Amino acid sequence: MDILMHLAEERIREAMENGVFDNLPGKGQKIIPEDLSMIPEDLRAGYIILKNAGVLPEEMQLKKELVTLQNLIDCCYDEEEKKEIKKKINEKILRFNLLMEKRKKQNSPALKAYLGKIYGRFR
């Protein structure tokens, strides 16, 4: 065992003895692994990193913002504010549609391979 590993183990042991790990969220609960079977193996690590960082793909972020703006319209009584929000919604829809068109035009080999794997899973 090298010196760094030994130091790390020693610090972990000390922290356990001092009760540092006693009040962690989820303590005593069963850990349920995520089902990543629908994601190609070579993309899983990146998917997990982005998910844990709270990063959404741009089109999903736009969809999320559209839902929020629609909820604002539903709660809004001022007609001027509704017009402003509707303008923002139209801008987001336009941006979303442009992104989706751009995705359709991108026929990269990686995308084709990924789609092939997806279609293969559903056949």
N, C-alpha and C positions, 0 to 999 in steps of 0.2 A: 504494500500500500504506500503510495507516495505521500509526501509531507502535506500537500494541500488537501488531499482527501482525508487524511488523518485529522487535520485542523477543522475541516468542515464537520466531520462526524463528531468531534469533541464539542463544537459549538452547538450542534443540534441536540446533543445529549444534555448539555447545560441548560438549554432553553426548555427542554422537556421537564427537567427537574425543577426549574423555576416556574413552571406552569404557563409559559408563554402560549402554548398551543391549546390550552384548556377551553377557551371561550371563542373558538373560531366558528364562523357561521357554517351550519350544516354538520356540526359535530354529531356523530352517532347515527347519521342518516346514510342510507344506502346510496352509493354512487351509481347512477344509471348511465352507461356509456351511450354516446350519441350514435345514431344509425347513419353511417356515412356510406352505406352500400350503393347509393345512387350517384355518388361522386367518384370520378375516376381516381385511382390510387395516386397518380402523380399530381393531382390537384388538391388532395385532402389536407396536406400540411398547410398550404396557403389559405385554404378555406377556413381552417381552424384558427389560424393566426388573425385573419381579418375579422372573423366572427368574435373572437375574444377581445379584439381591439374596438369592437362596436362600429366597424366600418361597413357601410352598405354600398353596393354598386350604385352608380349615379342614377340609373333608371328607378331603382327601388327607393332611393332617397327622394326623388321627384314624386313618386307615387305616395309616399308617406306625407310629403308636404301638401299634395293635392287633397288628401283626406283631411288634414288639419285645416286647410283653407275652407273646405266644404263645411266642416263643423263650425267654423267661424261664421260663415254665411247663415247657417241654420240658427245661430244664436243672436245674430245681429238684427237690430231694429232700424238703424239709421240707413236710409237709402243711399246716401253718399258713400258711406263706409262699404256697403254692399257692392257698389260699383267699383271701388278700389280693389276689393278682394276678388271680384270677378275678373278684373283686369290681370291680377296676379295669377289667377287660375289659368287664364288663357295663355299667359306667357309660359307657365309651367307645362301645360299641355303641348304647346308648340315645341318647347325644348325636348320633352319626352318623345314626341313624334320624330323630331330630327335625330335623336339618339337611336331610335329603333330603325330608322331608315339607314343610318350609318352602319348599324350592326348587320343589317341585311346585305349591304354592299360588301362588307368585309367577309371574304371567303378565304381566310387564311388556312393553311394546312392544319394548324393546331385546332382551329375551330371545327374544321371538317372531321378531324379525328375524334374530337370530343363529342360532336353530334353523332358520329358513327357509334360510339360507345353507348350513348344515351338510347339511340334507336335500337341497338342490340339488346339492351336490357328489357325493353318493352316488347320485343318480338317473341 
